[in-house]
Amino acid sequence: MPVTRKAPAPRVLWKGAISFGLVHIPVALYSATTDHGIDFDWLDKRSMDPVGYKRINKKTGKEITRENIVKGVEYEDGEYVVLSDKEIAAAYPKTTQTIEIETFVPANGIPFVFLERPYYVAPINKGAKVYALLRETLQRSERVGVARVVIQTKQHLAVLVPVGPGLVLNLLRWGADIRPWTDLPLPSEDAKKAGLSDRELKMARQLVDDMSAEWDPAEFKDEFKDEILRLVDKKVKAGQTETVTQPEPEEGQSTEGKGAKIIDLTELLQRSLRNKGGGKAKAAADDDEEGDGDEEEPAPRARPAAAKKRKPAVKAASKTASKTTARQRRAA
């Protein structure tokens, strides 16, 4: 059998709460993917020692120490603005341990190009009932929740999607990171202007129907990985192996946070609807109340402010927007 690395057991990557209105759902994030690709480690062929990353001055070719490295943002060719660690730290968004849902949109309203990285979301701290309520509501309304979340000091736009028995939090790319279609040589969206005949469209549709099937990921294999593992297995059986002693890995910092406390769900839903102050939603909440007229309405909670991305002034007007965006992302 080919040599494979056993996938690690699921572990909690982040703890916090989903928040919409006044409702909090304590949850934990788990990675929804696992990497089965091939890792080619660098080794010193003379000693079979692992080869690691070094900080090299690209001009002199010499290694430099950490204290001599500063961070800069290139605003035009060869011109940089240097930022201190303190200035960069001050620009980080405030950690809230909350998946703050800002709006609900149709489930098919977000193009695939925005999807970046999925995480499984599971309830913790007796949050199963309200978790199930959100999942069922999203499924029946055919909506998904657009939210902001801070993970390891970085703010992300995300979408909360009901999938089978659970919820998936899929990080989204920011709109500014998506290139427009306008510069591409695309055919007209009008079929006739694109030169397509009814007969061609009919035959193409028939071909698609003939090749159609239900999605089954098990039907698709990484052929490159399988071939490499076959070669590894062959060399192992032939005794063509080398012993490499790896250095001890550094212990990572815990990303766990405190769970949120749940109070009466019906009351939270009623109060959330009242805070919206609008027509049918408010009337529905008032009809469900039983003698709560004297209860004081809570003040709306302030949402965490979005991180403001500072754009350095660009002197050369000929610079393209895509190049500037790429540089800002590298600096972030």
LINHU-V467049 format. One record per residue. N is the residue number from 1. RES is the residue in three letters. PHI is phi in whole degrees, 0 to 359 (999 if undefined). OMEGA is omega in degrees with one decimal (* if undefined). Layout:
<<N	RES	PHI	OMEGA> <N	RES	PHI	OMEGA>>
This chain:
<<1	MET	999	177.6> <2	PRO	298	178.9> <3	VAL	281	179.3> <4	THR	229	176.1> <5	ARG	267	-179.1> <6	LYS	293	179.6> <7	ALA	293	179.8> <8	PRO	292	178.3> <9	ALA	296	179.8> <10	PRO	303	178.0> <11	ARG	229	-178.8> <12	VAL	289	178.5> <13	LEU	263	-172.7> <14	TRP	196	175.0> <15	LYS	235	179.4> <16	GLY	183	-178.1> <17	ALA	207	167.8> <18	ILE	276	-178.3> <19	SER	232	169.6> <20	PHE	214	-169.6> <21	GLY	62	177.0> <22	LEU	257	-177.5> <23	VAL	271	176.0> <24	HIS	242	177.2> <25	ILE	240	179.2> <26	PRO	293	-176.1> <27	VAL	219	172.9> <28	ALA	232	177.1> <29	LEU	260	175.0> <30	TYR	233	176.9> <31	SER	298	179.7> <32	ALA	265	-178.5> <33	THR	229	173.5> <34	THR	220	-174.5> <35	ASP	271	177.1> <36	HIS	254	178.6> <37	GLY	287	-179.0> <38	ILE	262	176.3> <39	ASP	261	175.3> <40	PHE	265	179.8> <41	ASP	283	176.7> <42	TRP	278	179.1> <43	LEU	229	173.8> <44	ASP	280	-173.8> <45	LYS	296	-179.4> <46	ARG	282	-174.6> <47	SER	233	-175.4> <48	MET	61	173.6> <49	ASP	274	176.7> <50	PRO	294	179.5> <51	VAL	252	-177.0> <52	GLY	254	-179.0> <53	TYR	280	176.0> <54	LYS	237	176.9> <55	ARG	273	-174.9> <56	ILE	245	171.8> <57	ASN	289	-173.8> <58	LYS	294	-178.6> <59	LYS	273	-177.0> <60	THR	268	-177.4> <61	GLY	78	-178.4> <62	LYS	263	177.1> <63	GLU	285	179.5> <64	ILE	238	-177.3> <65	THR	277	-177.7> <66	ARG	301	-176.2> <67	GLU	291	178.4> <68	ASN	264	179.9> <69	ILE	256	174.3> <70	VAL	238	-177.3> <71	LYS	251	-179.0> <72	GLY	227	176.5> <73	VAL	248	179.2> <74	GLU	280	-179.7> <75	TYR	258	166.1> <76	GLU	201	-172.5> <77	ASP	309	176.2> <78	GLY	78	-179.3> <79	GLU	247	-174.9> <80	TYR	234	166.3> <81	VAL	250	-178.7> <82	VAL	269	178.9> <83	LEU	244	179.0> <84	SER	280	177.3> <85	ASP	299	179.6> <86	LYS	293	178.6> <87	GLU	295	179.1> <88	ILE	292	179.8> <89	ALA	298	-179.2> <90	ALA	293	-178.8> <91	ALA	276	179.9> <92	TYR	296	177.5> <93	PRO	290	-179.7> <94	LYS	289	178.2> <95	THR	286	-175.8> <96	THR	241	-176.0> <97	GLN	55	-178.5> <98	THR	224	169.5> <99	ILE	269	-171.4> <100	GLU	272	178.8> <101	ILE	287	-177.5> <102	GLU	259	179.3> <103	THR	197	175.0> <104	PHE	244	-177.3> <105	VAL	232	177.1> <106	PRO	305	-175.5> <107	ALA	301	-179.8> <108	ASN	261	-174.6> <109	GLY	272	-178.4> <110	ILE	251	-179.8> <111	PRO	299	-179.4> <112	PHE	302	-175.6> <113	VAL	298	180.0> <114	PHE	277	-175.8> <115	LEU	288	-175.4> <116	GLU	236	-174.0> <117	ARG	211	-178.4> <118	PRO	266	171.5> <119	TYR	226	171.6> <120	TYR	280	178.2> <121	VAL	242	-179.9> <122	ALA	232	-179.2> <123	PRO	286	174.2> <124	ILE	224	174.1> <125	ASN	50	176.6> <126	LYS	62	-179.7> <127	GLY	265	-172.7> <128	ALA	299	-174.6> <129	LYS	294	-178.4> <130	VAL	289	173.1> <131	TYR	298	179.3> <132	ALA	297	179.1> <133	LEU	298	179.2> <134	LEU	294	179.5> <135	ARG	301	-178.8> <136	GLU	294	-179.6> <137	THR	295	178.3> <138	LEU	295	-179.9> <139	GLN	295	-175.6> <140	ARG	286	179.0> <141	SER	270	-177.3> <142	GLU	54	178.9> <143	ARG	237	171.2> <144	VAL	231	-178.1> <145	GLY	262	175.2> <146	VAL	268	-171.1> <147	ALA	220	169.8> <148	ARG	244	178.3> <149	VAL	211	176.3> <150	VAL	255	178.0> <151	ILE	237	-179.7> <152	GLN	52	174.6> <153	THR	71	-179.3> <154	LYS	251	179.6> <155	GLN	276	-179.5> <156	HIS	234	164.2> <157	LEU	273	-175.4> <158	ALA	212	175.8> <159	VAL	232	-179.5> <160	LEU	260	-170.6> <161	VAL	239	173.4> <162	PRO	283	-179.8> <163	VAL	224	-179.9> <164	GLY	58	-176.7> <165	PRO	276	-173.2> <166	GLY	227	175.9> <167	LEU	242	177.0> <168	VAL	243	173.5> <169	LEU	262	-179.3> <170	ASN	252	177.3> <171	LEU	296	-178.2> <172	LEU	247	169.9> <173	ARG	281	176.3> <174	TRP	291	-178.8> <175	GLY	304	-179.0> <176	ALA	293	-178.8> <177	ASP	270	179.9> <178	ILE	263	179.5> <179	ARG	287	179.2> <180	PRO	283	178.0> <181	TRP	283	-164.1> <182	THR	303	-176.4> <183	ASP	270	-177.4> <184	LEU	263	179.8> <185	PRO	280	-175.7> <186	LEU	265	175.4> <187	PRO	289	-179.5> <188	SER	298	175.8> <189	GLU	288	175.3> <190	ASP	278	-174.9> <191	ALA	303	-178.2> <192	LYS	291	177.9> <193	LYS	294	177.4> <194	ALA	279	176.4> <195	GLY	86	-178.0> <196	LEU	266	177.9> <197	SER	264	178.0> <198	ASP	299	-179.2> <199	ARG	294	178.9> <200	GLU	295	178.7> <201	LEU	296	-179.8> <202	LYS	294	179.9> <203	MET	293	178.9> <204	ALA	296	178.9> <205	ARG	296	179.3> <206	GLN	295	178.4> <207	LEU	297	178.3> <208	VAL	298	179.5> <209	ASP	298	-179.5> <210	ASP	293	-177.7> <211	MET	266	-174.1> <212	SER	280	177.8> <213	ALA	201	175.1> <214	GLU	289	-179.5> <215	TRP	293	176.8> <216	ASP	224	-176.9> <217	PRO	299	-179.5> <218	ALA	292	-179.4> <219	GLU	283	-174.3> <220	PHE	243	-175.8> <221	LYS	241	173.8> <222	ASP	277	-173.7> <223	GLU	294	178.3> <224	PHE	296	179.7> <225	LYS	299	-179.4> <226	ASP	297	-179.8> <227	GLU	291	178.1> <228	ILE	296	179.2> <229	LEU	295	176.3> <230	ARG	295	178.2> <231	LEU	293	177.9> <232	VAL	298	-179.5> <233	ASP	298	179.8> <234	LYS	297	-179.6> <235	LYS	290	177.3> <236	VAL	298	-179.5> <237	LYS	294	179.3> <238	ALA	274	179.7> <239	GLY	77	-179.0> <240	GLN	269	-177.7> <241	THR	232	177.9> <242	GLU	231	177.6> <243	THR	264	-179.5> <244	VAL	236	177.8> <245	THR	265	-178.5> <246	GLN	274	174.6> <247	PRO	291	-179.8> <248	GLU	294	178.9> <249	PRO	290	177.4> <250	GLU	281	179.3> <251	GLU	286	-179.8> <252	GLY	280	178.2> <253	GLN	280	179.2> <254	SER	289	178.2> <255	THR	254	-177.2> <256	GLU	284	178.8> <257	GLY	236	-178.8> <258	LYS	275	177.0> <259	GLY	286	-179.1> <260	ALA	267	180.0> <261	LYS	273	-179.5> <262	ILE	258	172.0> <263	ILE	245	-173.7> <264	ASP	306	-174.6> <265	LEU	292	-178.3> <266	THR	299	179.8> <267	GLU	296	-180.0> <268	LEU	297	178.6> <269	LEU	297	179.2> <270	GLN	298	-178.6> <271	ARG	293	178.1> <272	SER	296	178.9> <273	LEU	295	179.2> <274	ARG	297	-178.7> <275	ASN	295	176.2> <276	LYS	291	172.9> <277	GLY	65	-173.9> <278	GLY	236	165.9> <279	GLY	24	-171.2> <280	LYS	294	-178.5> <281	ALA	297	-178.6> <282	LYS	292	-179.2> <283	ALA	295	179.2> <284	ALA	297	179.7> <285	ALA	292	-178.8> <286	ASP	294	-179.9> <287	ASP	294	-177.3> <288	ASP	273	-176.8> <289	GLU	286	177.1> <290	GLU	232	177.2> <291	GLY	71	-179.7> <292	ASP	258	-172.9> <293	GLY	296	-177.1> <294	ASP	270	-176.8> <295	GLU	287	-179.2> <296	GLU	284	179.0> <297	GLU	284	178.7> <298	PRO	287	176.9> <299	ALA	289	178.0> <300	PRO	301	-179.9> <301	ARG	279	178.8> <302	ALA	283	177.0> <303	ARG	278	177.3> <304	PRO	297	-178.9> <305	ALA	291	177.2> <306	ALA	291	178.9> <307	ALA	292	179.2> <308	LYS	271	179.1> <309	LYS	272	-179.2> <310	ARG	279	178.3> <311	LYS	256	177.0> <312	PRO	292	-179.0> <313	ALA	293	179.6> <314	VAL	254	-177.7> <315	LYS	281	-175.9> <316	ALA	278	-176.7> <317	ALA	291	-176.2> <318	SER	279	-179.4> <319	LYS	294	-179.2> <320	THR	278	-179.0> <321	ALA	294	-178.8> <322	SER	294	179.9> <323	LYS	293	179.6> <324	THR	297	179.9> <325	THR	298	-180.0> <326	ALA	299	-179.4> <327	ARG	292	179.3> <328	GLN	294	-179.9> <329	ARG	293	178.0> <330	ARG	295	-177.2> <331	ALA	282	-172.5> <332	ALA	293	*>>
